Amino acid sequence: MAYQKLQAGKAWSVNTSDNTDIPDTGTAGPTGTTTSGSATQLIDSNATFLTSGVHLNMIIVNTTDNTQAVVIGIEDDNTLTVSANIFAASGKAYEIYGGNQEGAVLYIGTAGNLKVTTVAGDEVTFQGINTGAFFPVQVKKVWATGTSASNIIALW
């Protein structure tokens, strides 16, 4: 009997998000720490966003609290406008990635329900995924709302 063998070469701990897809971690942008707090902006007086290749629709991960947003405006070298309020205080560490990836399979570390968007754009909730299960569906987004499973790893 034939079986599918998973041969992933890359892995990333998923941040569930109602705002963004799983980022393309292969296209990394700048990293840093916010120097000022703002509800709708990432402000880092030490950054060089314009000259370091940041562009619209890149995904920003607040690594302090594992939230994500999309770059919706580039104001200057030190300020980005973001799609969600994830930088309201200063001192938040961040990483910027190059937009959306083409789809990943998932490893589920802790059992629960899993709401995803597939690469074809279908939103679906899978009930009762077991701990330690591989989820062999090409996924571009893992929703925070509707997902109770945790310790999820994206594999490419």
SVG drawing of the C-alpha trace seen along z (x, -y; Angstrom):
<svg xmlns="http://www.w3.org/2000/svg" viewBox="-16 -60 35 62">
<polyline fill="none" stroke="black" stroke-width="0.4" points="0.0,0.0 1.4,-3.4 1.6,-6.3 2.3,-9.9 5.6,-10.9 6.0,-14.4 9.3,-15.8 9.4,-19.3 12.5,-21.4 11.3,-24.4 9.2,-25.0 7.7,-28.0 5.6,-28.3 2.2,-29.6 0.6,-32.7 -3.1,-32.4 -4.5,-35.6 -7.8,-36.9 -5.9,-39.7 -3.1,-38.0 -2.1,-34.9 0.9,-32.8 3.9,-34.9 6.4,-34.0 9.3,-33.4 11.7,-32.8 11.5,-36.5 12.7,-38.1 12.8,-41.9 14.1,-44.1 13.7,-43.3 13.9,-45.6 12.0,-47.1 9.5,-49.8 10.7,-53.1 7.3,-54.7 3.8,-53.4 1.0,-53.9 -2.4,-52.2 -2.0,-52.2 1.7,-52.5 5.0,-50.7 7.5,-53.4 11.2,-52.5 13.6,-55.5 16.5,-53.1 14.9,-51.6 15.5,-52.2 12.2,-50.9 12.5,-52.7 16.1,-51.7 15.8,-48.2 13.1,-47.1 9.9,-47.1 6.9,-47.3 3.1,-47.3 1.4,-44.0 4.5,-42.6 3.5,-40.9 4.8,-42.2 5.0,-39.9 5.0,-41.4 7.3,-38.8 6.7,-40.1 3.0,-38.9 2.9,-36.9 0.4,-39.1 0.5,-40.0 -0.5,-42.8 0.0,-43.9 2.0,-46.9 -0.6,-49.2 1.5,-52.4 5.1,-53.4 5.3,-56.9 9.1,-57.3 12.3,-55.3 11.1,-55.0 7.3,-54.7 4.9,-52.1 1.1,-52.1 -0.2,-48.7 -3.6,-47.0 -4.2,-46.1 -3.4,-47.6 -0.5,-45.5 2.1,-48.2 0.2,-50.4 3.2,-50.5 7.0,-51.0 9.5,-48.2 7.7,-45.6 10.0,-43.4 9.1,-42.8 10.0,-40.9 8.9,-41.7 8.3,-39.1 7.6,-39.3 3.9,-38.8 1.9,-35.6 3.3,-32.2 1.8,-29.7 0.6,-27.2 1.8,-25.0 0.8,-21.7 0.5,-21.9 1.6,-19.9 -0.9,-20.2 0.9,-20.2 -2.1,-20.4 -5.6,-19.0 -8.6,-21.2 -10.5,-22.7 -8.7,-24.3 -10.2,-27.1 -8.1,-27.6 -8.2,-29.3 -7.0,-26.9 -4.8,-28.0 -8.0,-27.9 -9.6,-30.5 -12.0,-28.2 -12.6,-29.0 -13.3,-25.8 -13.3,-24.6 -12.0,-21.1 -13.4,-19.7 -11.4,-17.7 -7.9,-17.5 -5.7,-15.2 -2.5,-16.1 0.5,-15.2 -1.4,-15.1 -0.1,-16.3 -2.7,-18.3 -2.1,-17.5 -4.2,-20.4 -2.4,-23.3 -3.2,-26.2 -2.5,-29.9 -4.1,-31.2 -4.9,-29.8 -7.6,-31.9 -7.5,-32.9 -11.3,-32.9 -12.6,-29.4 -9.2,-27.7 -8.7,-26.0 -5.8,-23.8 -2.4,-25.2 1.3,-24.8 0.8,-24.7 3.8,-24.5 3.7,-25.3 5.8,-23.0 7.0,-23.6"/>
</svg>
